[in-house]
Every structure is written in structure tokens, then in C-alpha cells.
Amino acid sequence: MKWCSALSQSPDLVAAIREAAASLREDLAGAEPNLILMFLSEHHRESFREASALVGSEFGSGLVLGCTARSVIGAGLEVEHGPAVSLAAALLPGVTLQPFHYEMSDLPDEGRARQVWRERFGAAEGTPHFLLLSDPFSFEVEPLLRGLDEAFPASRVMGGVASSGTTPGDNALYVGSEVHREGLVGVALSGDIEVDAVVAQGCRPIGSPMFVTRARENVLYELDGRSALLVVQELYRSLSPEDQDLCRGSLFLGIEMKEAQAEYQQGDFLIRNLLGSEEDSGALVVGAMLHERAVVQFHLRDARTSAEDLDVRLERAASQLPAPVEGAVLFSCLGRGAGLYGEPHHDSTLLRERLGDVPVAGFFCNGEIGPVQGQTFLHGYTSAFALFRPRALRH
């Protein structure tokens, strides 16, 4: 297995693809890649339709998978302003690739999802892993994630939501020679490949874990038998002035992922947005469905916490993985990057500091796909790394 990554900031798409492809061919020493990942910045909008054909002409029979984005990541750089094309190429001996494109109408009923997905992807050797790229306006990704988790509980499902536009039809999704403006594209990878996930939600808990004692759908009425809004107001008054400032714009709710834990730590919760409050009822509106007796805890996010969370998770991966990582794809939220850290290339640089000179490609997403406590979710404000290595070297 071999991965390599290249990036061009040429404003001309043809020149950019040629420049990046030439760099990849040099790294591959003439070998033909099985998989080519392609991420285009929104500055190449006028040429979106031609991109996959241009890459195909450079690499022959390799499978192209990609999408368009506001900002892209490649060759250790995170280009958040200005034109950029990121290409990654992978030699994957012993790996079977199954590309696909789905519209919402293609998804099975949830009662049949396990059977349908196992029939479509279960025949290849080994447990399949999935890379997914979706359009934010035409595809609801959560039903697919639930179905894949049920069908393949040992698989990794990673990906991101395209971010190059603000209206339907603005984004482009690429799979093989096809260009789609709607739906979801992806590839199932089976055989001699392992995909490890590092998902950094970048939040720290405040206050104490509490039980949900009254809720309806995504409206949270009571925590430990008390008004949810009153609990937040009391928590706010207990915080330092610095955390009070954060609380006004960066307060989130963490929801337990494993029941019956004796204690909870940072990373044990699925982080979800607080969407508003109801003054009359004292309720909070949460960006997730809730059920009574669930354990929740409020969280704050800032640059320091985000950096420390990612650092801890990458260090853990470096110490626990049984073999070196050959390549990585980074799905990072539009709310991270220089706008969060005050400096460019932060997450890509930290990956290389902790795991070595790993080729990395990716983009800044409208939503990031990755697992928390063994279940796959669509996240926000997250950096999700898909790490690739040969399965044959797994313990």
C-alpha cells in the first residue's frame, strides 16, 4: 500500500490538475493508482463539470472520488482562501473498490436496511469500510449511517458534506467518470485495508452529568427534575468570566453514548447544538432526539480545548495502532481552521507531528461523518481523520 498527496493553487483548473498529477506520478514512480481522491475549491466553479475527466486522463483506470468545497486540504496545507486543487492517489493491492451514487429514493426502508446493505457490499473479502461524500441540500445522510452501522458493525464509515455552495445545485460530487449535483457518492473498500478513525469534537465538559427527566423529541424540559433553562442559568453563574464569554456563543450539550457508565470523561458524549430556548416552559431545544433517563452534560468549545482534544486523540492513535499509517483523509468543519486557531494548517500539522510524514488530503465540510463510541454520526465543528493502513498488519 502506498498513498501520496499533492496540491496546486493555480487559478486555472487544467494547469492545477496537471501540476498536482505530475507530483503524484513522481511519488508513485510510474505505478498506476487504484484510487484518486479529488477536492476542488469553489474558485473553480466554472470548470466543475470537467474536473473528473481531466483527472481521468492523467491516471487511466483509477477510480476517482471527490467533491467541491469552500476550502481544501492537501500536501500538509489547508488552503482556506484562494483557488486550490487537492489530489491524493493510493496504490491498494489486495483491495476491492465498490463505487456508488445514491439519491434519497434509493435508500431502503430502515427495516430492510441491514439485509440490503449486506447484499450490496457484503460479498467482497473482509469487512468493508466506507468513504462518503454528500450534498447538503438533497441528501439526508443519517438513515444511511444507521443502516451501514447495523449491517457492518465492525466497519469504519467516514466522510464529509460538500461545502462549495449555498443553494441547491452549487456542489459537485464525483465518482468514476460521473459528475452529480445531488445525492451522495462513495466507495466501499474491502480486503487488505484497515481504516482507523480519529474524531475530535473539541469540547470540554462543564458542570456535572445529569439525567434527562422530561423531554419530547428534541425539546429538553427537565434535568434531574428541574427546569433545563434554570439549570443552564445557574451553571452560567458558577463559571469563570472567561467561560461565561464562551457560554454565550459556544455552549453545547453532550449526550451519553454508552449506558450505565460509573463515570464520564471528555469524549464519552456526542456533542450537539443548542438551538434555542422556550422561556414560558423553561425548555431547551437541542439538535438531537432525546429520551428520558439519558445522561447529558453541558460542554464548551474554544481553540485551546479543540487543539488539546485533537492532540490527545492523535497521540493515542500513534501509541495504539499496530502499524504505521500510510495515508489520511481529513474532514474538517468550516468552523475550524485559521478562524478558530488564529493560524493556518493547524490540524494537518498536528497529524504529522504525532503520526509522522503521512500524506493527507481532504476538505472543510458542511458536516463531518465519523464514529463516536462505536456509532457513526454526522457532526459539526469536528475534525475527523480517516487513517489507512494494510489490514494484514493488524494484530
N, C-alpha and C positions, 0 to 999 in steps of 0.2 A: 504494500500500500504506500502510496505517495500522494501528498497534497501540495499545492503551491498556490500562491495568491499574487495578484497584480492589480495595479490601479493606475488609471490615466485621468488627468484633469484637463485634457484637451477639450475645447468647446465644440469641436467637430466630432460627431459620433463615429464616423468612419475612421478618422485618424485615431480616436481614443481606443476603439476596439482593436485596431491593428497594433497599436503600441502595447496595450495590455496583453494581447495574444502573443506577440513576439516575446515578451518577457516570460510568459508561461511556457512557451515552446523551448526556450533556452533552459529553463529549470527542469523540464521533462526530458531533456536530451533526446528529442525526436520521438519519444513514445507518444501514442495516441491516447488521450484520456477517455475514461468511460463516462465521467460526469463533469459538466461545466456549469457552475453557478454564475449567474449574471445579475447585477444590481445596477440600475441606471438612475441618476439623479433627475429631478424634474426639469432641469435645464435642457434636457434632450427631448422634450415633449414632442416636438415636431417630427422626430425620427423614431418614435417608439415602435412603430409597426415594422421597421426594417431591421431592428436590432438582432432578433434571433437568427434571421437569415445571414446577417453579417458574421455572427459568431459561428454559425454552422459552416460557413465557407472557410473559416480558419481551422476548424477542428474535425471535419469529416463526420464520422458516425457517432461521436459522443453525444450523450443526452444533455440538452440544455434545459435548465430550470432556473427561473428567476422572476423578478418583478421590478416595478419602478417605485421610487421613494423620494422623499424630500431631501434626504441626505444618505450617503452610502459609506461603507466601511471596507477597507481593503489594504493589504500590504502594511499593516500596522498603523494606518492612518484612518481618522474619522473626519471625512470632508463634509462639514455641515453647511458650508456656503460656497456657491460656485459649482460649475459642472464637474461631474465625475462619473467614471465607469469602473466598477469593481468586477473582476473576474476571478474565479477560483477553479482550478482543474484538479481532478483526482484520478489516479490510477487505482482501480479497485479489483484486483484479481480475486476470483472466487466469490464475487458479489453479484447478485441478481438485482437489476433495477426494474421496477414496475411503475411507469409514469401514469398519471391520471389527471383528469379535469372533471369537476363536478359542479353542477348547479344545485340549488336547494331542492329542486324537484327530483333529483337523482338519489337523494338520501332515503334509506329505508325507514319504515316505522321503527320506533325505539324497541318495540317488542321483537322485531326481527333483525335488529342491527348486528348482534353477535354472530348469527348464522350467516348473514350476507357478507360481512367483512371477512369472516374466516374463509368463506368460499372464494372471495376475490383475491385475498392476499395470503392465505394460509398454506398454499401448496408449495411455495418456494422453501428452500432449505433453511432451517433455523428460524428463530423469532424475527419477524420483520420490524424494522424501525422506520419512522416516517418523518419526512420534511414537508411542511405545509406552508403555502403562501396563499393568502386570501384577499379578496376585495372587500372593503369595509361597508359598501353600500348594497351589495347584492347577496352576501353570504353570511349566515349566522353559524359560526364555527363550533359553538358549544355542543350541539347534538352529535356532530361528527366525533368530537373528542370523547364524549361519553361512550359512543359505540366502539371506537377503537380501544379504549381502556378496557371495556368489557370483553372484547374479542381477544385482545392480546395484552394481558395484564403485565407481562414482563417486558413489553416494548417501550421504547422511548419515542415520544411524539413531540416534535419541536417545530417551531416556525414563527411566522410573523404576518401582520396585516399590512398590505401595501399602503403607502403614505404620500404618493406624489400629487394627489388632487383633493379637492374639497367638494366635488359634485360627482354624481354617478357618471361612469364612463371615463373619468380622468386617469384612472390607473390602468396599467397593462400587466398581465400575467403571462409568463412564458413557460411552455412545456414542449420539448421537442421542437418541431418547426411551427407549432401553433402559437398564435397570439390571441389572448382572450381579454375582454374588457369587463367580464363579470365572473362570479363564481370563485372557485378555489382550484389551484393546481398543486401537485405534489409528486413525491416519489416514495415508494416503499423500497427499502434496502434490506436484502436478506443474504444470508451466507456468512462469509468470513469478514464480518464487520460488527463492531460494538460501538454504540453511541451512548456516551455518558452526558448527563445534564448538570449544569451549574446554573441555578436560578436564584438571583439576588433581588429580593423585593425591596431591600434598602430601608427598612423601617425598624424602629426600636420601640419596645412596649413601654407604656406609662400606666400608672395606677396598678390595679390588681385584676387578675382574671375574674369574671363574673358569669353567672348563669343567665341566659335569656329566660325570663319567666312569663313574658307575654309578647307575642309577635303575630303578625298576619302578613304572609308573603314576605315582602321586603321592608315592611314597616315594623320598627322595633319600639315597643311601648314600655316595657319594664325590664330592668336588670336587677337581679336579686330582690325582686318585689318592689322596686322603687322606680319612679319615673326616669326614663332613659335621659331625657333632656336635663333633669335635675342632677343626675349623676355626672353628666358632662360639665355642667356649670360648677359643681363642687370640685371636680378634678381640675378644671382650669384654675380655680383659685389656689389650689395646692402647688401649682407649678412655679418654677423659676421665671423671672421676666423673659429670659431668652426662649424658654419653651412656650410661654404664653404667646409670644410673637409667632412661633411656628404653628401653634394650635389654631390660630386664626386662618391659616391657609393650607396647612399640611397635616391635618388630623384625619386618621383613617381608623377603620375597625378591622381587627383581626378575628377570624373565625376558626375555631379548632378544626383540625384535620383528622385527629385520632381521638377517639373517645376514651374516657376512663384513664387519663394520664394523672399521675400523682402530682406532677408539677409541670409548668410550661416555661419554655425558653424562647428567645428570639429565633424565628424561623419555623416555629411549630404552628403558626397561624397562616391562613390565607388572607391576604390584605385586600380589603375592598373599600371603595369610596363611600364617604358620607355625602348624600345628595341633597340633604336639606333637613328641616325640622318642622314639626307641627306644634305651634305654640299652644293651641287650645287643648290638645291631647297630651302634650309633653312627649311626643314620639320623635324618633329619628328615622329618616328614610335612608336606606342602605342599598348599595349597588350589588345586592345578592339576596337570594331567598334565605329565610331564617326559619329555624324550628326551635320550639321551646325545649329547654334543658341543654341546649348547645352552650359551650363555653366560649366567651368572647373577651377581647381585651383591646383597649384603645392603643393606637400607635402614632408616632410622629416620624416624619421623614425630613432629613436635611442632607447636605453634601457630605458631612463627616460620617454620618451613620451609613449612607449609601456606600461610601468608599470602604469603610471598615467591614461592612457586611460582605461585600464582594471579595475583599481581601481574605477574610476568614474562609469563605467557601472555596476560593481557588487554592488556598494553601491546603485545605482538607483534601481536595481532589488530587493535588500533587503528591500528597503523602499516601493516599489510599489506592490510586489507580495502579494496576499491576504491570502496566506497560506505558511507554511514552505516548503522548498524544501526537498524532500525525497531522491533524488539521482541525480547524474550528470554524463554526459559523456563529456570529454574534447577532442576536436580535435584541436591539436596544430601543427603549422608549424615546420618543421625541422629546420628552421632558427631562432627559438626562443630558449627557454630553457637556459641552462648554457652558451651556446655560445653567446647569446645576453645579458643576465643579469649578467654574471660572478658568478652566484651562482645557485645551483640546486633547483628544486621543486618550482620555483617562482610562477607560475600561479596557481598550485594546492593549495599552501599555502595561497595565497591571496583569493581564493574562500572560504576556511574555515574561514579565518579571517572575511570575510564580511557576509557570509551566515550560519555560524555555522559548526558543525562537519558533513558535508554532505559526504556520500560515493561517491567517484569519481573514474572512470576508463576511459581509453582512450588510445590514442597513438599519436606519432608525424607523421604528414601526409605529403604526396606529394601535397596536396591541401586540403582545408577545405571548407565544404559546410555549408552555413548558410545565413540568410536573412539580407539585408540592406534596410531600408526604405520600408519594406513590400514586397520586391522581393528577391528570393533566387538566390545566385550566388556561383560559385566556386572561392575561394580566395587563396591568398598566403600570407605568413608572419602573419597569423591571428591566434588568439585563439578563437575558437567557442565552447561555452558551451551549451549543451542541458540540461535543468533543468526540473525535473519531479516532479509532484505533482498530487493529485487526482483532477479531474475536478469538482467533486461535491462540492468542497470548493471554487470554483471560484465565485467572485461577479457577 
